[in-house]
Each structure stands twice: as C-alpha cells, then as structure tokens.
Amino acid sequence: MKQHANNEGIRLKNWSTGEVLYDTLRSTSNVKALNCRPTICTANHMNTVTEVKPITTGDAVLYDAEKFIDESCASIEKFLSDEYLNHWSEIKMKIKESDGYIMKTKELKYGTIVARRKDPRCPGRTQ
C-alpha cells in the first residue's frame, strides 16, 4: 500500500466495493508499538506484556493443592471421608518429594468444570 501524496496515511482498498480510503489514524498516533508496515496493518493485535511469575514450590504448592482437593471432594460429597484423607496424605507426600503432583482424571475433570464456569461466556453463569 502506498502513502497518499499529501502524507495523509496508508492507502486502503475495500476489495468488495472498490472504494479507496486512507488510514490517517496511524500517522497521527503517538503509540510507537504499532507493528504496521506499508503492506500489513497489525494495529488490531494486542501488544501486551506477559508477566513472568516465579515457579511455585513447597508450602505454596501444598496450600493450593489442599484448597483445590477440598473443593473437589466437597463437590462430590467425599470431603473428610477415609478416601479423601488417604488421597490427601498421598498428595502431600508426593509434593514434599518432588514439589508437584500429577492429578488424577477426576480432578482434571473437576478443574475443567470450574474453569468453564469462571469463563464469562459460560451459559451456566446467566442462570
């Protein structure tokens, strides 16, 4: 795309109608983060800075795991049952050994249900 002779912006052609317009917003913008080039406009792309979080270990992992397992077992009404207590002691042991734990299928299913419910587009949120 060529610049207009009066430096009015990048020439844009609507291929459906044949109409030609000039993008003047880009030339007047103070934002330097736009990655637009004469042939490609990427102004609609989000240029977000991702935050690098420190790796969670030790007590923080135990705390998060306990919270998650408590919620998971409460949802299937097995909270504080013998099965829950045995499973929780197994999880604590594995986290202390390796700073991590590989979830079982039923825990992953529960996690996906919770994540889906927290999604703003979830139909269950409107009920």
A tleap script that builds the chain and sets N, CA, C and O, in Angstrom:
source leaprc.protein.ff14SB
mol = sequence {
  NMET LYS GLN HIE ALA ASN ASN GLU GLY ILE
  ARG LEU LYS ASN TRP SER THR GLY GLU VAL
  LEU TYR ASP THR LEU ARG SER THR SER ASN
  VAL LYS ALA LEU ASN CYS ARG PRO THR ILE
  CYS THR ALA ASN HIE MET ASN THR VAL THR
  GLU VAL LYS PRO ILE THR THR GLY ASP ALA
  VAL LEU TYR ASP ALA GLU LYS PHE ILE ASP
  GLU SER CYS ALA SER ILE GLU LYS PHE LEU
  SER ASP GLU TYR LEU ASN HIE TRP SER GLU
  ILE LYS MET LYS ILE LYS GLU SER ASP GLY
  TYR ILE MET LYS THR LYS GLU LEU LYS TYR
  GLY THR ILE VAL ALA ARG ARG LYS ASP PRO
  ARG CYS PRO GLY ARG THR CGLN
}
set mol.1.N position { 0.838 -1.178 0.000 }
set mol.1.CA position { 0.000 0.000 0.000 }
set mol.1.C position { 0.878 1.234 0.000 }
set mol.1.O position { 1.886 1.302 0.703 }
set mol.2.N position { 0.493 2.168 -0.768 }
set mol.2.CA position { 1.309 3.371 -0.907 }
set mol.2.C position { 0.779 4.493 -0.022 }
set mol.2.O position { -0.416 4.584 0.262 }
set mol.3.N position { 1.697 5.329 0.395 }
set mol.3.CA position { 1.319 6.528 1.129 }
set mol.3.C position { 0.645 7.491 0.154 }
set mol.3.O position { 1.017 7.562 -1.017 }
set mol.4.N position { -0.338 8.222 0.642 }
set mol.4.CA position { -1.000 9.247 -0.163 }
set mol.4.C position { -0.009 10.376 -0.397 }
set mol.4.O position { 0.875 10.610 0.428 }
set mol.5.N position { -0.146 11.054 -1.484 }
set mol.5.CA position { 0.797 12.118 -1.852 }
set mol.5.C position { 0.910 13.193 -0.780 }
set mol.5.O position { 1.987 13.754 -0.580 }
set mol.6.N position { -0.181 13.484 -0.093 }
set mol.6.CA position { -0.161 14.523 0.935 }
set mol.6.C position { 0.234 13.960 2.301 }
set mol.6.O position { 0.045 14.622 3.321 }
set mol.7.N position { 0.777 12.750 2.325 }
set mol.7.CA position { 1.148 12.077 3.571 }
set mol.7.C position { -0.060 11.962 4.503 }
set mol.7.O position { 0.052 12.158 5.713 }
set mol.8.N position { -1.211 11.641 3.918 }
set mol.8.CA position { -2.437 11.518 4.689 }
set mol.8.C position { -2.612 10.134 5.292 }
set mol.8.O position { -3.617 9.893 5.960 }
set mol.9.N position { -1.706 9.245 5.091 }
set mol.9.CA position { -1.835 7.913 5.663 }
set mol.9.C position { -1.660 6.827 4.632 }
set mol.9.O position { -1.310 7.087 3.481 }
set mol.10.N position { -1.905 5.617 5.056 }
set mol.10.CA position { -1.752 4.453 4.186 }
set mol.10.C position { -3.026 4.259 3.367 }
set mol.10.O position { -4.137 4.366 3.887 }
set mol.11.N position { -2.847 3.976 2.094 }
set mol.11.CA position { -3.976 3.749 1.186 }
set mol.11.C position { -4.569 2.374 1.480 }
set mol.11.O position { -3.849 1.375 1.488 }
set mol.12.N position { -5.869 2.321 1.719 }
set mol.12.CA position { -6.576 1.069 1.977 }
set mol.12.C position { -7.675 0.909 0.938 }
set mol.12.O position { -8.450 1.833 0.694 }
set mol.13.N position { -7.735 -0.268 0.329 }
set mol.13.CA position { -8.762 -0.506 -0.682 }
set mol.13.C position { -9.723 -1.571 -0.175 }
set mol.13.O position { -9.300 -2.641 0.262 }
set mol.14.N position { -11.004 -1.279 -0.234 }
set mol.14.CA position { -12.037 -2.254 0.088 }
set mol.14.C position { -12.280 -3.064 -1.180 }
set mol.14.O position { -12.841 -2.553 -2.149 }
set mol.15.N position { -11.860 -4.318 -1.176 }
set mol.15.CA position { -11.933 -5.132 -2.383 }
set mol.15.C position { -13.368 -5.510 -2.731 }
set mol.15.O position { -13.638 -5.882 -3.873 }
set mol.16.N position { -14.290 -5.425 -1.783 }
set mol.16.CA position { -15.695 -5.727 -2.074 }
set mol.16.C position { -16.348 -4.627 -2.885 }
set mol.16.O position { -17.087 -4.894 -3.833 }
set mol.17.N position { -16.068 -3.377 -2.503 }
set mol.17.CA position { -16.733 -2.244 -3.158 }
set mol.17.C position { -15.821 -1.475 -4.101 }
set mol.17.O position { -16.300 -0.715 -4.942 }
set mol.18.N position { -14.509 -1.664 -3.968 }
set mol.18.CA position { -13.563 -0.924 -4.781 }
set mol.18.C position { -13.216 0.443 -4.211 }
set mol.18.O position { -12.369 1.146 -4.763 }
set mol.19.N position { -13.858 0.826 -3.118 }
set mol.19.CA position { -13.619 2.133 -2.508 }
set mol.19.C position { -12.208 2.196 -1.925 }
set mol.19.O position { -11.731 1.224 -1.341 }
set mol.20.N position { -11.548 3.333 -2.084 }
set mol.20.CA position { -10.202 3.547 -1.562 }
set mol.20.C position { -10.275 4.582 -0.450 }
set mol.20.O position { -10.833 5.665 -0.626 }
set mol.21.N position { -9.704 4.235 0.694 }
set mol.21.CA position { -9.651 5.141 1.840 }
set mol.21.C position { -8.209 5.262 2.298 }
set mol.21.O position { -7.355 4.467 1.905 }
set mol.22.N position { -7.941 6.257 3.129 }
set mol.22.CA position { -6.592 6.458 3.650 }
set mol.22.C position { -6.612 6.391 5.169 }
set mol.22.O position { -7.395 7.079 5.823 }
set mol.23.N position { -5.732 5.548 5.726 }
set mol.23.CA position { -5.625 5.388 7.176 }
set mol.23.C position { -4.793 6.537 7.727 }
set mol.23.O position { -3.567 6.536 7.618 }
set mol.24.N position { -5.470 7.515 8.317 }
set mol.24.CA position { -4.755 8.664 8.879 }
set mol.24.C position { -4.499 8.495 10.370 }
set mol.24.O position { -3.666 9.204 10.935 }
set mol.25.N position { -5.194 7.579 11.008 }
set mol.25.CA position { -5.016 7.381 12.444 }
set mol.25.C position { -3.594 6.939 12.767 }
set mol.25.O position { -3.005 7.395 13.748 }
set mol.26.N position { -3.052 6.065 11.956 }
set mol.26.CA position { -1.704 5.556 12.208 }
set mol.26.C position { -0.667 6.679 12.168 }
set mol.26.O position { 0.243 6.715 12.996 }
set mol.27.N position { -0.803 7.575 11.226 }
set mol.27.CA position { 0.198 8.638 11.091 }
set mol.27.C position { 0.081 9.688 12.185 }
set mol.27.O position { 1.046 10.402 12.458 }
set mol.28.N position { -1.084 9.795 12.818 }
set mol.28.CA position { -1.255 10.782 13.891 }
set mol.28.C position { -1.106 10.175 15.276 }
set mol.28.O position { -1.145 10.897 16.273 }
set mol.29.N position { -0.937 8.869 15.354 }
set mol.29.CA position { -0.858 8.194 16.650 }
set mol.29.C position { 0.485 8.434 17.324 }
set mol.29.O position { 1.525 8.486 16.667 }
set mol.30.N position { 0.446 8.579 18.639 }
set mol.30.CA position { 1.673 8.708 19.426 }
set mol.30.C position { 2.217 7.346 19.838 }
set mol.30.O position { 3.331 7.251 20.352 }
set mol.31.N position { 1.446 6.305 19.617 }
set mol.31.CA position { 1.850 4.961 20.022 }
set mol.31.C position { 2.910 4.451 19.065 }
set mol.31.O position { 2.684 4.376 17.857 }
set mol.32.N position { 4.058 4.104 19.604 }
set mol.32.CA position { 5.158 3.619 18.768 }
set mol.32.C position { 5.167 2.100 18.660 }
set mol.32.O position { 5.946 1.543 17.887 }
set mol.33.N position { 4.302 1.416 19.430 }
set mol.33.CA position { 4.324 -0.042 19.468 }
set mol.33.C position { 3.590 -0.692 18.305 }
set mol.33.O position { 3.584 -1.919 18.198 }
set mol.34.N position { 2.968 0.098 17.427 }
set mol.34.CA position { 2.267 -0.493 16.296 }
set mol.34.C position { 3.272 -1.124 15.337 }
set mol.34.O position { 4.262 -0.499 14.957 }
set mol.35.N position { 3.010 -2.338 14.961 }
set mol.35.CA position { 3.922 -3.065 14.077 }
set mol.35.C position { 3.457 -2.990 12.628 }
set mol.35.O position { 3.710 -3.908 11.849 }
set mol.36.N position { 2.788 -1.919 12.267 }
set mol.36.CA position { 2.270 -1.797 10.900 }
set mol.36.C position { 3.401 -1.543 9.912 }
set mol.36.O position { 4.375 -0.845 10.194 }
set mol.37.N position { 3.224 -2.139 8.749 }
set mol.37.CA position { 4.131 -1.915 7.640 }
set mol.37.C position { 3.271 -1.462 6.462 }
set mol.37.O position { 2.046 -1.569 6.522 }
set mol.38.N position { 3.872 -0.971 5.424 }
set mol.38.CA position { 3.071 -0.492 4.289 }
set mol.38.C position { 2.131 -1.536 3.698 }
set mol.38.O position { 1.117 -1.167 3.105 }
set mol.39.N position { 2.431 -2.821 3.839 }
set mol.39.CA position { 1.562 -3.843 3.257 }
set mol.39.C position { 0.727 -4.592 4.284 }
set mol.39.O position { -0.190 -5.323 3.910 }
set mol.40.N position { 1.022 -4.427 5.570 }
set mol.40.CA position { 0.316 -5.177 6.612 }
set mol.40.C position { -0.021 -4.252 7.773 }
set mol.40.O position { 0.844 -3.534 8.275 }
set mol.41.N position { -1.281 -4.271 8.197 }
set mol.41.CA position { -1.687 -3.499 9.375 }
set mol.41.C position { -1.944 -4.474 10.516 }
set mol.41.O position { -2.813 -5.339 10.418 }
set mol.42.N position { -1.197 -4.333 11.581 }
set mol.42.CA position { -1.385 -5.196 12.751 }
set mol.42.C position { -1.851 -4.392 13.951 }
set mol.42.O position { -1.614 -4.789 15.092 }
set mol.43.N position { -2.505 -3.274 13.711 }
set mol.43.CA position { -2.952 -2.414 14.804 }
set mol.43.C position { -3.989 -3.101 15.678 }
set mol.43.O position { -4.157 -2.735 16.841 }
set mol.44.N position { -4.687 -4.090 15.133 }
set mol.44.CA position { -5.689 -4.772 15.935 }
set mol.44.C position { -5.081 -5.840 16.839 }
set mol.44.O position { -5.788 -6.414 17.667 }
set mol.45.N position { -3.801 -6.115 16.700 }
set mol.45.CA position { -3.148 -7.095 17.566 }
set mol.45.C position { -2.845 -6.460 18.908 }
set mol.45.O position { -2.432 -5.302 18.983 }
set mol.46.N position { -3.051 -7.220 19.957 }
set mol.46.CA position { -2.766 -6.712 21.297 }
set mol.46.C position { -1.273 -6.863 21.565 }
set mol.46.O position { -0.724 -7.956 21.421 }
set mol.47.N position { -0.630 -5.802 21.945 }
set mol.47.CA position { 0.781 -5.848 22.320 }
set mol.47.C position { 0.878 -5.825 23.837 }
set mol.47.O position { 1.258 -4.817 24.433 }
set mol.48.N position { 0.533 -6.936 24.447 }
set mol.48.CA position { 0.542 -6.990 25.903 }
set mol.48.C position { 1.862 -7.560 26.390 }
set mol.48.O position { 2.484 -8.390 25.727 }
set mol.49.N position { 2.264 -7.109 27.532 }
set mol.49.CA position { 3.473 -7.622 28.161 }
set mol.49.C position { 3.043 -8.726 29.112 }
set mol.49.O position { 2.241 -8.502 30.019 }
set mol.50.N position { 3.577 -9.905 28.902 }
set mol.50.CA position { 3.208 -11.006 29.779 }
set mol.50.C position { 4.101 -11.003 31.004 }
set mol.50.O position { 5.313 -10.801 30.920 }
set mol.51.N position { 3.473 -11.232 32.132 }
set mol.51.CA position { 4.197 -11.236 33.392 }
set mol.51.C position { 4.749 -12.636 33.639 }
set mol.51.O position { 4.013 -13.620 33.570 }
set mol.52.N position { 6.019 -12.718 33.923 }
set mol.52.CA position { 6.631 -13.998 34.237 }
set mol.52.C position { 6.541 -14.186 35.743 }
set mol.52.O position { 7.157 -13.452 36.517 }
set mol.53.N position { 5.764 -15.179 36.139 }
set mol.53.CA position { 5.578 -15.432 37.563 }
set mol.53.C position { 6.626 -16.434 38.033 }
set mol.53.O position { 7.017 -17.330 37.285 }
set mol.54.N position { 7.078 -16.277 39.272 }
set mol.54.CA position { 8.058 -17.235 39.782 }
set mol.54.C position { 7.430 -18.621 39.936 }
set mol.54.O position { 6.224 -18.746 40.151 }
set mol.55.N position { 8.242 -19.633 39.826 }
set mol.55.CA position { 7.768 -21.005 39.972 }
set mol.55.C position { 7.356 -21.227 41.420 }
set mol.55.O position { 8.102 -20.907 42.346 }
set mol.56.N position { 6.161 -21.777 41.603 }
set mol.56.CA position { 5.643 -22.029 42.940 }
set mol.56.C position { 6.211 -23.340 43.461 }
set mol.56.O position { 6.199 -24.350 42.756 }
set mol.57.N position { 6.704 -23.328 44.685 }
set mol.57.CA position { 7.253 -24.547 45.281 }
set mol.57.C position { 6.826 -24.655 46.740 }
set mol.57.O position { 6.288 -23.715 47.324 }
set mol.58.N position { 7.079 -25.822 47.304 }
set mol.58.CA position { 6.929 -26.047 48.737 }
set mol.58.C position { 5.559 -25.778 49.309 }
set mol.58.O position { 4.557 -26.326 48.848 }
set mol.59.N position { 5.524 -24.915 50.335 }
set mol.59.CA position { 4.294 -24.653 51.075 }
set mol.59.C position { 3.202 -24.033 50.206 }
set mol.59.O position { 2.020 -24.309 50.408 }
set mol.60.N position { 3.586 -23.207 49.252 }
set mol.60.CA position { 2.584 -22.588 48.374 }
set mol.60.C position { 1.877 -23.648 47.534 }
set mol.60.O position { 0.664 -23.571 47.334 }
set mol.61.N position { 2.620 -24.633 47.045 }
set mol.61.CA position { 2.016 -25.721 46.268 }
set mol.61.C position { 1.088 -26.529 47.163 }
set mol.61.O position { -0.021 -26.880 46.758 }
set mol.62.N position { 1.534 -26.825 48.374 }
set mol.62.CA position { 0.696 -27.576 49.317 }
set mol.62.C position { -0.599 -26.827 49.613 }
set mol.62.O position { -1.677 -27.421 49.632 }
set mol.63.N position { -0.488 -25.530 49.841 }
set mol.63.CA position { -1.670 -24.717 50.148 }
set mol.63.C position { -2.662 -24.750 48.986 }
set mol.63.O position { -3.853 -24.985 49.189 }
set mol.64.N position { -2.167 -24.511 47.759 }
set mol.64.CA position { -3.046 -24.511 46.584 }
set mol.64.C position { -3.651 -25.891 46.341 }
set mol.64.O position { -4.826 -26.008 45.994 }
set mol.65.N position { -2.848 -26.925 46.524 }
set mol.65.CA position { -3.336 -28.292 46.319 }
set mol.65.C position { -4.429 -28.629 47.328 }
set mol.65.O position { -5.447 -29.224 46.974 }
set mol.66.N position { -4.215 -28.249 48.577 }
set mol.66.CA position { -5.218 -28.554 49.608 }
set mol.66.C position { -6.533 -27.836 49.309 }
set mol.66.O position { -7.612 -28.414 49.442 }
set mol.67.N position { -6.431 -26.585 48.908 }
set mol.67.CA position { -7.628 -25.815 48.572 }
set mol.67.C position { -8.386 -26.480 47.416 }
set mol.67.O position { -9.608 -26.619 47.462 }
set mol.68.N position { -7.650 -26.884 46.389 }
set mol.68.CA position { -8.274 -27.495 45.218 }
set mol.68.C position { -8.902 -28.843 45.564 }
set mol.68.O position { -10.037 -29.118 45.175 }
set mol.69.N position { -8.167 -29.684 46.293 }
set mol.69.CA position { -8.677 -31.014 46.641 }
set mol.69.C position { -9.883 -30.893 47.565 }
set mol.69.O position { -10.840 -31.657 47.434 }
set mol.70.N position { -9.851 -29.944 48.497 }
set mol.70.CA position { -11.006 -29.724 49.379 }
set mol.70.C position { -12.247 -29.367 48.560 }
set mol.70.O position { -13.322 -29.924 48.785 }
set mol.71.N position { -12.100 -28.445 47.617 }
set mol.71.CA position { -13.227 -28.051 46.765 }
set mol.71.C position { -13.714 -29.226 45.923 }
set mol.71.O position { -14.916 -29.453 45.784 }
set mol.72.N position { -12.763 -29.966 45.365 }
set mol.72.CA position { -13.095 -31.098 44.511 }
set mol.72.C position { -13.871 -32.164 45.283 }
set mol.72.O position { -14.900 -32.650 44.815 }
set mol.73.N position { -13.379 -32.520 46.459 }
set mol.73.CA position { -14.038 -33.561 47.256 }
set mol.73.C position { -15.365 -33.074 47.826 }
set mol.73.O position { -16.301 -33.862 47.964 }
set mol.74.N position { -15.461 -31.799 48.157 }
set mol.74.CA position { -16.723 -31.255 48.658 }
set mol.74.C position { -17.792 -31.304 47.570 }
set mol.74.O position { -18.972 -31.496 47.864 }
set mol.75.N position { -17.384 -31.131 46.318 }
set mol.75.CA position { -18.357 -31.139 45.226 }
set mol.75.C position { -18.951 -32.525 45.003 }
set mol.75.O position { -20.087 -32.640 44.542 }
set mol.76.N position { -18.205 -33.572 45.322 }
set mol.76.CA position { -18.735 -34.933 45.159 }
set mol.76.C position { -19.085 -35.556 46.508 }
set mol.76.O position { -19.273 -36.768 46.618 }
set mol.77.N position { -19.169 -34.708 47.529 }
set mol.77.CA position { -19.595 -35.095 48.875 }
set mol.77.C position { -18.724 -36.192 49.483 }
set mol.77.O position { -19.231 -37.104 50.137 }
set mol.78.N position { -17.425 -36.101 49.267 }
set mol.78.CA position { -16.494 -37.044 49.890 }
set mol.78.C position { -15.501 -36.319 50.785 }
set mol.78.O position { -14.462 -36.873 51.146 }
set mol.79.N position { -15.823 -35.076 51.144 }
set mol.79.CA position { -14.937 -34.282 51.985 }
set mol.79.C position { -14.827 -34.929 53.361 }
set mol.79.O position { -15.836 -35.279 53.973 }
set mol.80.N position { -13.593 -35.084 53.843 }
set mol.80.CA position { -13.246 -35.689 55.139 }
set mol.80.C position { -13.609 -37.164 55.245 }
set mol.80.O position { -13.658 -37.700 56.353 }
set mol.81.N position { -13.865 -37.833 54.130 }
set mol.81.CA position { -14.075 -39.282 54.156 }
set mol.81.C position { -12.712 -39.965 54.241 }
set mol.81.O position { -11.680 -39.316 54.071 }
set mol.82.N position { -12.704 -41.259 54.500 }
set mol.82.CA position { -11.439 -42.006 54.565 }
set mol.82.C position { -10.701 -41.939 53.226 }
set mol.82.O position { -9.479 -41.803 53.183 }
set mol.83.N position { -11.462 -42.035 52.141 }
set mol.83.CA position { -10.862 -41.963 50.806 }
set mol.83.C position { -10.166 -40.609 50.607 }
set mol.83.O position { -9.049 -40.550 50.093 }
set mol.84.N position { -10.832 -39.531 51.017 }
set mol.84.CA position { -10.258 -38.187 50.907 }
set mol.84.C position { -8.985 -38.076 51.736 }
set mol.84.O position { -7.968 -37.585 51.246 }
set mol.85.N position { -9.030 -38.530 52.995 }
set mol.85.CA position { -7.869 -38.405 53.885 }
set mol.85.C position { -6.671 -39.194 53.356 }
set mol.85.O position { -5.540 -38.711 53.406 }
set mol.86.N position { -6.915 -40.404 52.850 }
set mol.86.CA position { -5.830 -41.208 52.271 }
set mol.86.C position { -5.252 -40.524 51.027 }
set mol.86.O position { -4.037 -40.474 50.840 }
set mol.87.N position { -6.129 -40.011 50.199 }
set mol.87.CA position { -5.700 -39.341 48.969 }
set mol.87.C position { -4.904 -38.078 49.304 }
set mol.87.O position { -3.887 -37.804 48.667 }
set mol.88.N position { -5.351 -37.315 50.285 }
set mol.88.CA position { -4.660 -36.086 50.663 }
set mol.88.C position { -3.277 -36.396 51.232 }
set mol.88.O position { -2.324 -35.672 50.942 }
set mol.89.N position { -3.142 -37.451 52.032 }
set mol.89.CA position { -1.815 -37.800 52.569 }
set mol.89.C position { -0.876 -38.234 51.447 }
set mol.89.O position { 0.322 -37.956 51.499 }
set mol.90.N position { -1.410 -38.914 50.436 }
set mol.90.CA position { -0.613 -39.304 49.263 }
set mol.90.C position { -0.145 -38.062 48.493 }
set mol.90.O position { 1.007 -37.988 48.064 }
set mol.91.N position { -1.032 -37.105 48.325 }
set mol.91.CA position { -0.688 -35.869 47.615 }
set mol.91.C position { 0.395 -35.109 48.368 }
set mol.91.O position { 1.364 -34.652 47.761 }
set mol.92.N position { 0.244 -34.968 49.687 }
set mol.92.CA position { 1.243 -34.251 50.499 }
set mol.92.C position { 2.616 -34.897 50.363 }
set mol.92.O position { 3.625 -34.206 50.224 }
set mol.93.N position { 2.646 -36.220 50.404 }
set mol.93.CA position { 3.912 -36.939 50.300 }
set mol.93.C position { 4.573 -36.670 48.937 }
set mol.93.O position { 5.774 -36.409 48.866 }
set mol.94.N position { 3.785 -36.735 47.868 }
set mol.94.CA position { 4.345 -36.512 46.526 }
set mol.94.C position { 4.822 -35.077 46.342 }
set mol.94.O position { 5.847 -34.846 45.701 }
set mol.95.N position { 4.092 -34.108 46.899 }
set mol.95.CA position { 4.502 -32.706 46.778 }
set mol.95.C position { 5.789 -32.469 47.557 }
set mol.95.O position { 6.665 -31.743 47.089 }
set mol.96.N position { 5.916 -33.064 48.730 }
set mol.96.CA position { 7.143 -32.891 49.526 }
set mol.96.C position { 8.343 -33.535 48.837 }
set mol.96.O position { 9.465 -33.041 48.950 }
set mol.97.N position { 8.107 -34.637 48.124 }
set mol.97.CA position { 9.197 -35.319 47.415 }
set mol.97.C position { 9.636 -34.553 46.164 }
set mol.97.O position { 10.829 -34.438 45.886 }
set mol.98.N position { 8.663 -34.032 45.416 }
set mol.98.CA position { 9.004 -33.500 44.090 }
set mol.98.C position { 8.492 -32.091 43.803 }
set mol.98.O position { 8.639 -31.612 42.679 }
set mol.99.N position { 7.901 -31.419 44.774 }
set mol.99.CA position { 7.310 -30.085 44.579 }
set mol.99.C position { 6.187 -30.092 43.549 }
set mol.99.O position { 5.872 -29.050 42.974 }
set mol.100.N position { 5.584 -31.238 43.308 }
set mol.100.CA position { 4.488 -31.308 42.353 }
set mol.100.C position { 3.674 -32.564 42.535 }
set mol.100.O position { 4.040 -33.459 43.297 }
set mol.101.N position { 2.560 -32.618 41.821 }
set mol.101.CA position { 1.665 -33.763 41.898 }
set mol.101.C position { 0.935 -33.872 40.570 }
set mol.101.O position { 0.472 -32.866 40.032 }
set mol.102.N position { 0.830 -35.072 40.040 }
set mol.102.CA position { 0.104 -35.291 38.795 }
set mol.102.C position { -1.333 -35.646 39.156 }
set mol.102.O position { -1.593 -36.641 39.833 }
set mol.103.N position { -2.255 -34.818 38.692 }
set mol.103.CA position { -3.665 -35.003 39.040 }
set mol.103.C position { -4.244 -36.252 38.409 }
set mol.103.O position { -3.796 -36.712 37.358 }
set mol.104.N position { -5.248 -36.786 39.075 }
set mol.104.CA position { -5.997 -37.913 38.531 }
set mol.104.C position { -7.065 -37.368 37.587 }
set mol.104.O position { -7.363 -36.174 37.590 }
set mol.105.N position { -7.627 -38.249 36.789 }
set mol.105.CA position { -8.602 -37.839 35.782 }
set mol.105.C position { -9.793 -37.116 36.391 }
set mol.105.O position { -10.238 -36.106 35.847 }
set mol.106.N position { -10.319 -37.610 37.510 }
set mol.106.CA position { -11.497 -36.963 38.098 }
set mol.106.C position { -11.170 -35.556 38.603 }
set mol.106.O position { -12.034 -34.679 38.594 }
set mol.107.N position { -9.929 -35.336 39.041 }
set mol.107.CA position { -9.520 -34.000 39.481 }
set mol.107.C position { -9.387 -33.061 38.284 }
set mol.107.O position { -9.761 -31.891 38.362 }
set mol.108.N position { -8.856 -33.573 37.183 }
set mol.108.CA position { -8.760 -32.767 35.961 }
set mol.108.C position { -10.143 -32.398 35.432 }
set mol.108.O position { -10.364 -31.274 34.982 }
set mol.109.N position { -11.071 -33.353 35.488 }
set mol.109.CA position { -12.439 -33.069 35.039 }
set mol.109.C position { -13.059 -31.977 35.894 }
set mol.109.O position { -13.698 -31.062 35.376 }
set mol.110.N position { -12.871 -32.074 37.209 }
set mol.110.CA position { -13.413 -31.046 38.100 }
set mol.110.C position { -12.785 -29.689 37.778 }
set mol.110.O position { -13.485 -28.677 37.733 }
set mol.111.N position { -11.478 -29.665 37.555 }
set mol.111.CA position { -10.790 -28.418 37.227 }
set mol.111.C position { -11.313 -27.782 35.952 }
set mol.111.O position { -11.448 -26.560 35.879 }
set mol.112.N position { -11.610 -28.599 34.942 }
set mol.112.CA position { -12.140 -28.043 33.696 }
set mol.112.C position { -13.549 -27.500 33.883 }
set mol.112.O position { -13.916 -26.496 33.273 }
set mol.113.N position { -14.339 -28.160 34.725 }
set mol.113.CA position { -15.692 -27.665 35.000 }
set mol.113.C position { -15.625 -26.313 35.696 }
set mol.113.O position { -16.355 -25.389 35.337 }
set mol.114.N position { -14.746 -26.198 36.693 }
set mol.114.CA position { -14.600 -24.936 37.427 }
set mol.114.C position { -14.097 -23.835 36.494 }
set mol.114.O position { -14.595 -22.710 36.533 }
set mol.115.N position { -13.119 -24.157 35.662 }
set mol.115.CA position { -12.583 -23.161 34.728 }
set mol.115.C position { -13.663 -22.704 33.754 }
set mol.115.O position { -13.759 -21.516 33.446 }
set mol.116.N position { -14.460 -23.620 33.279 }
set mol.116.CA position { -15.539 -23.278 32.342 }
set mol.116.C position { -16.568 -22.374 33.009 }
set mol.116.O position { -17.056 -21.424 32.398 }
set mol.117.N position { -16.896 -22.672 34.264 }
set mol.117.CA position { -17.875 -21.849 34.981 }
set mol.117.C position { -17.374 -20.429 35.195 }
set mol.117.O position { -18.166 -19.489 35.252 }
set mol.118.N position { -16.065 -20.273 35.314 }
set mol.118.CA position { -15.497 -18.942 35.537 }
set mol.118.C position { -15.370 -18.150 34.241 }
set mol.118.O position { -15.120 -16.945 34.271 }
set mol.119.N position { -15.540 -18.814 33.117 }
set mol.119.CA position { -15.465 -18.147 31.818 }
set mol.119.C position { -16.681 -17.236 31.649 }
set mol.119.O position { -17.810 -17.680 31.858 }
set mol.120.N position { -16.474 -15.976 31.276 }
set mol.120.CA position { -17.606 -15.059 31.123 }
set mol.120.C position { -18.631 -15.508 30.085 }
set mol.120.O position { -19.787 -15.087 30.139 }
set mol.121.N position { -18.226 -16.353 29.146 }
set mol.121.CA position { -19.155 -16.809 28.103 }
set mol.121.C position { -19.911 -18.065 28.500 }
set mol.121.O position { -20.680 -18.595 27.698 }
set mol.122.N position { -19.712 -18.555 29.722 }
set mol.122.CA position { -20.361 -19.792 30.157 }
set mol.122.C position { -21.870 -19.588 30.267 }
set mol.122.O position { -22.310 -18.673 30.962 }
set mol.123.N position { -22.676 -20.421 29.597 }
set mol.123.CA position { -24.130 -20.262 29.687 }
set mol.123.C position { -24.647 -20.487 31.103 }
set mol.123.O position { -25.697 -19.954 31.463 }
set mol.124.N position { -23.935 -21.259 31.906 }
set mol.124.CA position { -24.361 -21.516 33.282 }
set mol.124.C position { -24.276 -20.295 34.171 }
set mol.124.O position { -24.927 -20.247 35.215 }
set mol.125.N position { -23.486 -19.305 33.781 }
set mol.125.CA position { -23.335 -18.096 34.606 }
set mol.125.C position { -24.592 -17.235 34.574 }
set mol.125.O position { -24.833 -16.465 35.504 }
set mol.126.N position { -25.386 -17.352 33.533 }
set mol.126.CA position { -26.566 -16.497 33.406 }
set mol.126.C position { -27.773 -17.076 34.119 }
set mol.126.O position { -28.798 -16.405 34.237 }
set mol.127.N position { -27.675 -18.286 34.588 }
set mol.127.CA position { -28.820 -18.925 35.244 }
set mol.127.C position { -28.939 -18.499 36.680 }
set mol.127.O position { -29.848 -18.942 37.382 }
savepdb mol mol.pdb
quit
